[in-house]
Amino acid sequence: MVGAGPSAWLRKDLGVAHTHTHASESMTPRARRIVLAMLIPAVLLTAVGMFLLWPSAADRPVARDGGPIELKATVQAVRLTECPALPEGVPAPTVCGTVQVRIDDGEQVGETVETPVPAGPGAAEVSPGDAIIVMYLPDSPSGQEYSIADHQRATGLWLLAGAVALAVIAFGRWRGLRALAGLAVTFAVLLVFVVPAILGGRSPLLVAVVGAAAIMLIVLYLTHGFTLSTTVAVAGTLVSLTITAVLSALATDLVHLTGVADEETAYLNITQGAVNMQGLLLAGIVIGALGVLDDVTVTQAETVRELAFANPRYGFRELYRAATRVGRAHIASVVNTIVLAYAGASLPLMLLFAVGGTPVTELLTGQPIAQELVRSGVGTLGLIAAVPITTALAAWLAARAGVAGDPVRPVEALDGPVRAEEAAGPGQHDGPARHGAGEPGGRAQRGRQGEDAGPDDERPWMAFVDRRDR
């Protein structure tokens, strides 16, 4: 029997040294070669793409002169008055009066000015002490130079971001901290590369694919570590992302979407004529799908790895079938999540059409809703493709590493200590002790108490049973 000592147990079935807590992993030379063979081409292609599509200084957005100036201010007092009578047929304002505000920045800092009480749909409701944004237009035709635009939200958003960061770090610890670093990388790639490149007239679809690949390569390795399972997730995500991009191009052409579906895109099309609006729609579909794709691919790669560790005799077919069952359950929930997310974003528009008595068929086939349906459909197809692709790749590598490698038997298995003779592997010792016969902590007796079950059983769900509690 193996006595008390280090609880770590090693196995190289997947080409990695594995500890009992999964806390540390080190790849064998075989696994390292596989990782580099898959990683180097992806990195080189992404780097070349970013170099060719990188925006110049002229492509980056700059502030335009001559427009209104945003100033921070604080409300000092609010004076409400009775609204004047208006001619019949002219909608009367709901509230009238003046607001006294103190300017907190700019050349007018410290000055106190009066502005009209904000009125109209969606107007900000202010009270003394509120931090607000004031628009300053010196040459206003109406003579009213100052007007209240909105509330300042920076403080509330920073508090929310701090709470989220603390929760992520408290639960995820170092991995949570790395996830936050990955989030910062995502914003950096979007703001420094993707947005300026699209504004500069580059193909939005190409920019989105290259930017998404850069985000994925950095974030996945930063968050999950430089391991074989992470590389499998990266490969599966790249292939699925390419499929999603191709399907999105085919779907937008089939449905005849132009990418101009609301006031924002119409304004962008007028003011930024160099931007391909249909390509911008495709770019949004690709980037939106990335966040869910890496979730699915990482889950599938990790599922195959854990199944291989828990069931050392599983080959490609068993690993693929077992992990695919998990993937089906995951896809079933994720698909609903995607549809609900897009439906929630389009809910105000759906309500507007419903109030106007628009028929359901016309509502669904109109460009605004059809655009969201295409997003949901293409994203779903990409997710479905990601499961078998990632699972097959992970299972193939796991089976190949387990057969071609030089596996080290576990010193302390999941179901308790085993005999040193068993840890030495088959063929090293003779006698019943090799199979755990007569051994209270052995696999044969403990793995089949009351039922024909064990870590090598053909039922994949047994991989998720913690036999130490039995």
Secondary structure, 3 states (H helix, E strand, C coil): CCCCCCCCCCCCCCCEEECCCCCCEEECHHHHHHHHHHHHHHHHHHHHHHHHHCCCHHHCCCCCCCCCEEEEEEEEEEEEECCCCCCCCCCCCCCEEEEEEEECCCCCCCCEEEEECCCCCCCCCCCCCCEEEEEECCCCCCCCCEEEEEECCHHHHHHHHHHHHHHHHHHHHHHHHHHHHHHHHHHHHHHHHHHHHHHCCCCHHHHHHHHHHHHHHHHHHHHHCCCHHHHHHHHHHHHHHHHHHHHHHHHHHHHCCCCCCCHHHHHHHHHCCCCCHHHHHHHHHHHHHHHHHHHHHHHHHHHHHHHHHHCCCCCHHHHHHHHHHHHHHHHHHHHHHHHHHHHHHCHHHHHHHHHCCCCHHHHHHCHHHHHHHHHHHHHHHHHHHHHHHHHHHHHHHHHHHHHHCCCCCCCEECCEECCHHHHCCCCCCCCHHHHCCCCCCCHHHHCCCCCCCCCCCCCHHHHHCCHHHC
